[in-house]
Amino acid sequence: MAVKILLLFLSFHVSCSLWANVEVALTPSDESTADKSIVTLTAKNSFSQPVDSAKVWVFALDEAGAVVGQKSAWIISKKHSASGDTSSLAGLDAGETAEITMSIDTERRATSTKVTFTKIVLADGSLVNPHKQVVPYEK
């Protein structure tokens, strides 16, 4: 499987990228098989404060664009990291970039992936709109 970085637009308006504070990219792994897809999610925090928690929904797609697997997960969470979950960070400080590796069970071999952030909570407890404040990240 050819490895390529998929840049994801999670915003419906181009102008929203001016307000972006989280940047994200996904990299499918050569370790992926017909029943499992391994992806690395790279996130960069451009907020002026840490991100305390973030939840994503990751979709694995086949060549035709059909969903062959999906997973919802907290990728940043003090609560989940404390329990020994290695696919979750305890937090993401302002200006910090981190990589999280996820495994997704699939019906057949996936050739691409998509991610949607469903919740982002900052250190002060405020919620942000992931559709307006998440943009593609170029490594």
C-alpha positions in Angstrom: 0.0 0.0 0.0 1.4 3.3 -1.0 1.8 5.6 2.1 0.6 9.1 1.6 -0.3 11.9 3.9 -3.9 12.9 3.7 -4.6 16.5 4.5 -8.1 16.9 5.8 -10.4 19.9 5.6 -12.7 19.8 8.5 -14.2 23.3 7.9 -16.9 24.1 5.4 -15.6 27.6 4.7 -12.1 28.6 3.4 -12.2 31.7 5.6 -12.4 29.6 8.7 -8.7 28.6 8.3 -7.9 32.2 9.4 -9.2 31.2 12.9 -7.6 27.8 13.0 -5.9 26.7 16.2 -5.5 23.0 15.8 -3.8 21.5 12.8 -4.1 17.8 11.9 -2.7 15.3 9.4 -3.1 11.5 9.1 -0.5 9.0 7.9 -1.6 5.5 7.0 1.0 2.9 7.9 2.5 0.1 5.9 1.7 -2.1 8.9 -2.0 -2.0 7.9 -3.6 -5.3 6.9 -6.9 -6.4 5.5 -8.5 -6.5 9.0 -6.7 -3.6 10.7 -5.6 -0.2 9.7 -2.8 1.6 11.6 -2.8 5.4 11.3 -0.7 8.1 12.9 -2.5 11.3 13.7 -0.3 14.4 14.0 -1.8 17.4 15.9 -0.4 20.8 16.5 -1.9 23.1 19.1 -1.9 26.8 18.0 -4.1 28.0 20.9 -2.6 30.3 23.5 -3.4 27.7 26.2 -3.2 23.9 26.5 -5.8 21.5 25.0 -7.1 19.4 27.9 -9.1 17.0 25.9 -10.0 16.2 22.3 -12.2 13.5 20.8 -12.0 12.3 17.2 -13.9 10.0 14.9 -11.6 8.3 12.4 -12.9 6.6 9.3 -10.9 4.1 7.2 -11.9 4.1 3.5 -11.3 1.7 0.7 -10.3 2.6 -2.9 -14.0 3.4 -3.8 -14.3 5.7 -0.8 -16.6 3.4 1.2 -16.1 3.2 4.9 -14.5 -0.1 5.9 -13.8 0.7 9.5 -14.3 3.5 12.1 -13.3 4.4 15.6 -14.2 7.1 18.1 -11.5 7.9 20.6 -10.3 10.5 23.0 -6.8 11.4 21.6 -6.1 14.0 24.3 -7.5 13.3 27.8 -6.0 13.4 31.3 -8.6 10.9 32.4 -7.9 8.3 29.7 -4.1 8.7 29.8 -4.0 8.1 33.6 -5.7 4.8 33.0 -2.7 3.6 30.9 -4.3 4.1 27.5 -1.2 4.6 25.2 -3.3 6.0 22.3 -4.2 9.1 24.3 -2.1 12.1 25.4 -2.5 13.7 28.9 -2.7 17.1 27.3 -1.3 19.2 24.5 0.5 22.4 25.5 0.2 25.6 23.5 2.6 25.4 20.5 3.2 21.7 21.0 3.0 19.1 18.2 2.3 15.4 19.0 1.7 12.1 17.2 -0.8 9.6 18.2 -0.9 6.1 16.7 -4.3 4.4 16.4 -5.5 1.0 15.3 -8.8 0.6 13.5 -10.5 -2.7 12.8 -11.5 -2.9 9.2 -13.7 -5.2 7.0 -11.1 -5.1 4.2 -8.0 -3.2 3.3 -8.2 0.5 3.8 -6.4 2.9 1.4 -7.2 6.2 3.0 -8.4 7.7 6.2 -10.5 10.7 7.4 -10.7 12.3 10.8 -13.4 14.5 12.3 -12.9 16.2 15.7 -16.1 16.0 17.7 -15.0 17.8 20.9 -12.1 20.0 21.9 -11.8 21.4 25.5 -9.2 23.9 26.5 -7.4 24.2 29.9 -9.8 26.9 31.1 -12.8 24.6 30.4 -14.0 26.4 27.3 -15.3 24.4 24.3 -14.2 25.3 20.8 -15.9 24.6 17.5 -13.8 22.0 15.8 -15.4 22.7 12.4 -14.0 26.2 12.5 -10.7 25.7 14.3 -9.2 22.6 12.9 -7.3 22.7 9.6 -4.8 20.5 7.6 -1.3 20.2 9.0 1.7 20.1 6.7 4.6 18.2 8.2 
